Amino acid sequence: MAHDAEMTITSSLPPKKPKESRRADSTAIKLKTNDPQEKSLLLKLRKSLDASDDALWEAGKIINILRDKYGYTALELKTKFQLRQEPNRLNEIAKVCRMFPEGIRNPQQLSFSAHQIAMKSAVNVAHGLTAETGKKVTPKFQEALAVRQTMNGKKAVRENTKALMAIERKKAEPSRRARLRGLSEANKELVGKMIHGDAAETIAALKDQSIRVIHLDPPYANYRKTPNGKLLGCCATVANHADNDTRVKAMAVTIAAINAAVPKMVLNGVLLVWQSGYPLTWQMAKAIEDAGLEMFPPIIWNKGAPQMGDPSVVARCSVEICYIMCRNGEAPRNFLPDDSIGQIVTGPRPNQRASNFHPIHQMQKPDWLNEEILRRFTEPGDTVVDAFGCSASMGTACEKMGRNWIYSESNEHNYKLGKENMERYFLGQQVKKVG
């Protein structure tokens, strides 16, 4: 009987309704005109977008007709017809078709995706050259696409664009250097604040109890390096010049800077020390304790993808850690309007792209991360010391946010890189004022 009752209850449930299509029926949407071609194009667009990569040529052609002839926007196409693609993607598909008309493109040799990469790369190279030379540079779409390889089309286009970028940079280098010299002279007083010297000596020369934040981004003493003390070759994809390569030397310069920093901080001043995601060495941990410093929960920068370490080993560092310290009995002030401060911050590291004319240091901190640190620990008018200044990314963040800064870097190559970056920042500010 229990079984029969169960069957009766089950059979009394209402039948399931068939799932409604998530997409709108284009025949039920009010069209903009009575032109039968409009409806036909909209139906073809959906099929082309859902087909193979090379069918996107047809999709791009249709989008351009719908935009030019009937006044559709990418947002209208996305929302009215519930297309899977976002408006930016629809615009990009249409743009590729405009940049590479049928007489120029070669779909038999290179896919739509390869043409798309060529377009983006050419635009990035042009933007980078324009920013560095001060002269408008037009993207060279056909040159970026001029590859002879028929296999691995995307890779071939990328390599071709790199070669094109190298040629264009070489042509622009004399005018770029002349521009930087003029800029250096115009900002001589500001750039003259940048110190080419030892971190500990720079800190020791400061007035006691005068600094809100001392920011140390030294060579990573706790990073697992190769037997000869160098960073692993698999990681050195961009400029990488450290003051000290060996772990012993890295610990020595860091400990010296920490000891010099303690008397220089104001009440509740903060000492920030960056290291890799591996634990601190016992020597550094002991030095911090001996210096009379108390450690607080650190900032963990999650870069979203492994960067440091041997790719043959399972465990690799995808994070860098900023250790937060105050003198014993003191605590870092919170300058944010609320207490919703997370310890883990997520975002990508700076990458060397086609639009970056200048080199990027492998360990350079991104602008958004430096600005987050300044928002947490400082307010306008405070002084920040960046004693291992390198690329000057913290200094430019201070300029942007109204903090006083002191930059120091002992490595000659890194000092030149930081000086150029600071000059480039001042140039950008001057361009904004003129504009």
Beta strands, then each sheet from edge to edge (+ up, - down):
strand 1: 211-216
strand 2: 265-276
strand 3: 293-302
strand 4: 319-327
strand 5: 344-346
strand 6: 383-386
strand 7: 404-407
sheet 1: 5+ 3+ 4- 2+ 1+ 6+ 7+
end
